[in-house]
Amino acid sequence: MSDAPPARRPAGELEAEVLAALWSARQPMTPQDVQAALGGDLARTTIATILARLHDKGTVERTRAGRAYAYTPTVQDPAGLAARRMHTELGREADRSTVLARFVSDLSAEDEQLLRDLLGEAPGSPDAPTPPGTGAEGDDGRSGASGR
C-alpha cells in the first residue's frame, strides 16, 4: 500500500461533474442534492464551493431554497459551456477583430468550412470575409471584408 496522496483531479473535472448532475436533474438542485447525485464521495462544502464558482462565472443561476441556494445551469450542455468559454475569452480582449482573425486562421479546413456553413457563406463568395493578416488578401492587397 502506498503512502502517496491521491492524485489531483484534472482542472475543471469537478465543475464538469457538477454541471452534468444539474443537466440530468432538469430542476434546481441544492448542494446536498448534487452531493447525493454524485454518490456522496465529495463533501457538501466542496460542492457548495464549486457551485459558488460556477455562479460567479455565470454558468449557473441560484435561487433561495430555505437556508441554502438551489442552482440551475444557464448553459444547456457541454457545447453550450464551450461556447460560453469562447465568448468569455473573446470579451477579455479589446481588439476583438485580431482575436477572431487569429482564431479563424488556426482552424482546420474542415472547421473553417463548418464555420462558413454556419454563417451561411460559401467559400470564395464575394461576401465571405477574409480575416486580415491571414495571407488571403485579394490581388489589390485588401482583404475580402474591407475591399468592398
DRENLO-327053 format. One record per residue (C-alpha): residue in one letter; x, y, z. Coordinates in steps of 0.1 Angstrom, whole numbers, plus 2048, in hexadecimal, padded with zeros to 3 digits. Each point is the difference from the previous one (the first is absolute). Example, Ala and Ser with C-alpha at 12.3 -4.5 7.8 and 13.67 -1.06 7.14 Angstrom:
a87B7D384E s80E8227F9 
END
This chain:
m800800800 s80D8227F7 d80281E817 a7FF8187E2 p7E3819801 p7E47F97E7 a8058107DE r7F08217FA r7E38027E7 p8068127DF a7F6824800 g7DB8057FA e7F77DC806 l7EC806820 e7EE81D7EF a7F77EA7E3 e7F37E5817 v7EA819813 l7F380E7DF a7F87DD7F4 a7EC7FA81F l7ED8217FB w7F97F87DC s7F37DE807 a7E980C81C r7EE8197EA q7F5813820 p812816819 m8177ED818 t80F809822 p8237F7808 q7F27E3814 d7EC7F47E2 v8208027EA q8147ED81A a7E67E4800 a7FF7FF7DA l8267FD7FF g8007E3818 g80A812820 d8257FD7FC l806826801 a7F981681E r7E28167FE t81681E806 t8167F77E2 i7E17FE7EB a7F382180D t8218107F8 i7FF7F27DC l7DD80C7FC a80982380D r81D8017E7 l7E97F67E4 h7E881B80B d81C81A7FF k8087F57DD g7DC8037F5 t7FD7DB7F8 v7E47FA81A e7E6816810 r7F37FC823 t7E1806814 r7F97FD825 a7F47DE80B g7FB803826 r822808810 a8137F47E1 y8008087DB a7F37EB7E4 y8148017DF t7F57FE7DC p8198007E3 t7FF81D7E8 v80F7EB7E4 q7EE7E27F3 d81C7E87F8 p8267FC7FC a7FF8117DE g7EF81E810 l81A80181B a81C8007E7 a7EF81C7EC r7FC814820 r8267FC808 m80980A7DC h7EA81F803 t80F809822 e8237FE7F2 l7F68157E3 g7F281A817 r821803813 e8128107E3 a7FA8247F4 d80A7F77DC r7E57E67F8 s8078007DB t8247F5805 v7F67E5818 l7E57F37E8 a8188027E2 r81A7EC813 f7E67E780B v7F47FB7DC s8237FE7F2 d8077E3816 l7E17EC7F7 s8037E07EC a7F28007DD e7E27EB80D d7F981881D e80381E7E9 q7E77F17E8 l7E97F881E l80282480C r7F980D7DD d7E27E97FD l7F380C822 l8048247F5 g7EF7F87E0 e81D8097EA a80E7EB7E3 p8267FF7FE g80E8197E8 s7E08147FE p8048267FE d7EE804821 a8167E8813 p817815816 t8257F87FF p811806822 p81C8197FE g8237F3803 t7F77DD7F5 g8118037DE a7DF7FD7EE e7FE8247F3 g7F48077DD d81680B7E3 d7FE82480B g80D7F8822 r7E0806812 s7EC7E6813 g7DF7F47F4 a7EE81181D s8108237FC g8047FE7DA r7DB8077F9 
END
